[in-house]
Amino acid sequence: MSDTEHEAALQQAADWLRLAERVCVLTGAGVSAESGVPTFRASDGLWEGHRIEEVATPEGWARNPKLVWQFYGARRANVALVKPNPGHFALVELERRFGDKFTLVTQNVDGLHSVAGSKNVLEIHGSLRHTRCTVCGAVANRALEPLGDAPECPQCRGLLRPHIVWFGEGLDDDIWMAAMEAADACDVLLVVGTSAVVHPAASLIPISKRRSKEVPAKVIEVNLTRTEASAHADVGVYGPSGETLPKVLERLNA
Ligand code: OAD
């Protein structure tokens, strides 16, 4: 993409946002990459040295819960050290502009959108900051301190698990319903830093396009490269989101 095309894409994104009444944002690991949180799909097919089946499936958990906690313990420790980047903050600013007509749907479990100051955040894949009891089901918000490899529920002493949606598990019904409604109702869907290969999250993109209102949403893709989302995108802003999102906001405010 030439500089002129890139500039035109930034301007187009800002123009559509200016005309929008409702905005929905779908984020993935890429929005946190510049904060130092690794993305998922490394070229060796491994996730921080582990096969996904070992650490992010109910079967992996049943086989070796200690290994799963060691893996998530390391991720919690990393997230405790990192900070939101200008991409997260640009989305906070966007929410200020749209108020309650703004929904941020994130696949990320790092909690950085909320740390940055985003309010209406739907964490559809759960959160590293939360635990869930495998016996009584209680969900608790735990500070990012070490929990060890067999943490117990303070209420019933049952084994706690990470409050994360693993492969093969369903999403929380209420959270997913709210995400679908936001995608359906928005005039602009901003798709930031996701490879858009994991469903149902990625299906929010076609949902925003085939919504029941007369005019389908404009989809703006913000990524380093083209992805599975690109076929649905009306415009692609290619570059690191920590640089490009603030530029879109600059143009929107100009
Ligand atoms: P992926 O790792 O699949 O994709 C990350 C995307 O971010 C890629 O398309 C990159 O090109 C892009 N990217 C990297 N750095 C970027 C930057 N600085 N600015 C903009 N884009 C950048 O991550 P997700 O799409 O989030 O699920 O993965 C979806 C789900 O798969 C995750 O939520 C996780 C995983 O397995 C669960 O944990 C349930």
Boltz pocket constraint, residues with backbone or C-beta under 6 A from the ligand:
constraints:
  - pocket:
      binder: B
      contacts: [[A, 27], [A, 28], [A, 29], [A, 30], [A, 31], [A, 33], [A, 34], [A, 39], [A, 40], [A, 41], [A, 56], [A, 107], [A, 108], [A, 125], [A, 164], [A, 165], [A, 166], [A, 167], [A, 192], [A, 193], [A, 194], [A, 195], [A, 196], [A, 197], [A, 198], [A, 222], [A, 223], [A, 224], [A, 225], [A, 226], [A, 227], [A, 239], [A, 240], [A, 241], [A, 242]]
      max_distance: 6.0
